[in-house]
Each structure stands twice: as structure tokens, then as C-alpha cells.
């Protein structure tokens, strides 16, 4: 297998370069150089602005006022592209770029804002970018679909062929959870699993966690309020946890931990038998109370995500029973 330049050129600046290169193929004068690459460039621009229009002129800039890529299309459309590979949005950068574009070009250009992400990201975060920040989201699968349409021409050009293969490899790594047992999943497979879980369940979100001695990609389920904090489920890749979040004086943490461990043990039923003690009981704002036996959740072969969700719902119901039990216990004390 020949080396792929994008296995080495992994930065966002490298992706900026390939995107700028593809966009510039849409210039009318490029049609005589390579008609199919020109057509690909035009279709890429149309994909970005979500408009089926002829392309009569293209002017591109990089890092204009810190914006990754800006494109003036037909002297009538001003396109702002925020390009990400693996990292996420920082601070208010999207709203800041939108403000800059409105102040400088809003009087004489139609404005378009696009967020391109070619690694994996939480569905919840992408929805926030789309609906709250008002950026059109273009993901890896969408770019793959476009390049596939031009695959014959793509394969005649080493640059775009390498980029296509790089995106396909990322997609294959992400989809690996569909065919491998969970013990063989790498980071991309866990992210793929989380994305499907998020889409099917319509709740929760996931992100990278870097704690001293504990680094993982975590999936967080909605919290269930209890009197002294909140209970929630969390996936720490192969470890599935029942967690407690507390506030207040640190000296009360261990008492609260032990209280809710006792409540959970009281509320366990035949649907939720597989709770185990964690390797170590912590004493912080967020504490693992119990872990769930991994084999009982994932099985030994390919993971059936619908069965997995059914099992998760049972543990969510367990936490709801704990909250109800606590409320009832307090009512009994008042009487």
C-alpha cells in the first residue's frame, strides 16, 4: 500500500489546504485544466452554500480575521468556513466570526456559515452549532458521498485520492463497533458507538475526559435529582458506572456516598442484578457508587445496540426508584 500524505499531514491547517484547493477548482478558468475536477469543485461549493447555482467567480482567503477559510462566490455570497479535524469549538469563536462577517460584508453579500468536522463529534454539540450558532454542519460522511460521486476522477489525482482514502479509513475505524466485540474497540469505534447511542436514545452526550490516572471518552446520561445531589449513569468506555454528584462540605461526601449506595442496594431487582463494587470507592464531587458487569451489558460478540439500550433503561429506572424511595422515606420520617 502506498503512503498517504494525510496520515502525516493531520493538522487542521492541512485540511484547510485541501478544502481551499478543492474550492479553487470551481473557478471557471479551471474547466479547461481538468473538467471533472472543475465539476467536483463546483459541486463542493454548492454543497457548502446549499444552493444549486452556476459558479462564475471564486475568491478565497485563509485566516482572514482569524476565520479558517472565507470565500467570495460570484461577488454576491460570502462564505465563512470553520474547519475542525479532531478538536472542538473554543469559546465564542463561531458567534464572533458571524459578527465579523455581518459587520464587514452583510451590507452587500448574502452570508453563509459552515462548520466542517471530519473526525467524530457529539450529536448534541452538532445540533447546538446548527441551531444556536446557525452554522450549516458538513460532516465526514457528506464529503465522502460527494467524492464517491466523482470516484473515477478522484482516483486520477493523488491529492484528492489520498484525502478520500483518509476519510474512508476514519469512517471504517468509526464503524468498527458494528462488527467487533467491545473488547476490541479502539477510540474511534467507541465514538461511533456513542454517536449511534445518542441518536437512538435522544439523550445524553459524550466527550473526552482527562483526569489524573483516568483518561477516557465518557458518555453522560441525564441526571436524576435526589435530595443531596444527583444520580446518573456514565460510560467510561468498557466501564459502565452508576455515579453520584454532590455539593456542599467535603466532609459530608463519604456519608452521602454510603447513603446512596445503601439506597441502590435496597432498590435493586431482578432486572438490575449485575451491579458490582468499583475497584476503589472515591470521595469527591463525582463518585462512582457501583459499576455494571460489562459482559452482561455488551455480551461476548457483536454488540446489539437495541438490547444494550433496553438494559440501560432498566438501570435508569433503578435510579428513579432510588429517588422515589428516598422521598417516601423522608415522608415516613415526617409522620
Buried (B, 14 or more C-beta within 10 A) or exposed (E): EEEBBBEEBEEBEBBBBBBBBBBBBBBEEBBEEBEBBBBBBBBBBBBBBEEEEEBEEBEBEBEBEEBBBBBBBBEEBBBBBBBBBBEEBEEEBBBEBBEBBEEBBBEEBBBBBBBBBBBBBBBBBBEBBEEEBEBBBBBBEEBBEBBEEBEEBBEEBEBBBBBBBBBBBBBEBBBBBEEBEBEEBEBBBBBBBBBBBBEEBEEBBBBEBEEEEEEBBBBBBEBBEBEBBBBBBBBBBEBBBBBBBBEEEEEEBEEBBEBBBEBBEEBBEEEBEBBEEBEEBBBEEBBBBBBBEBEEBBBEEEBEBEEBEEBBEEBBBBBEBBBEBBEEEEEEEEE
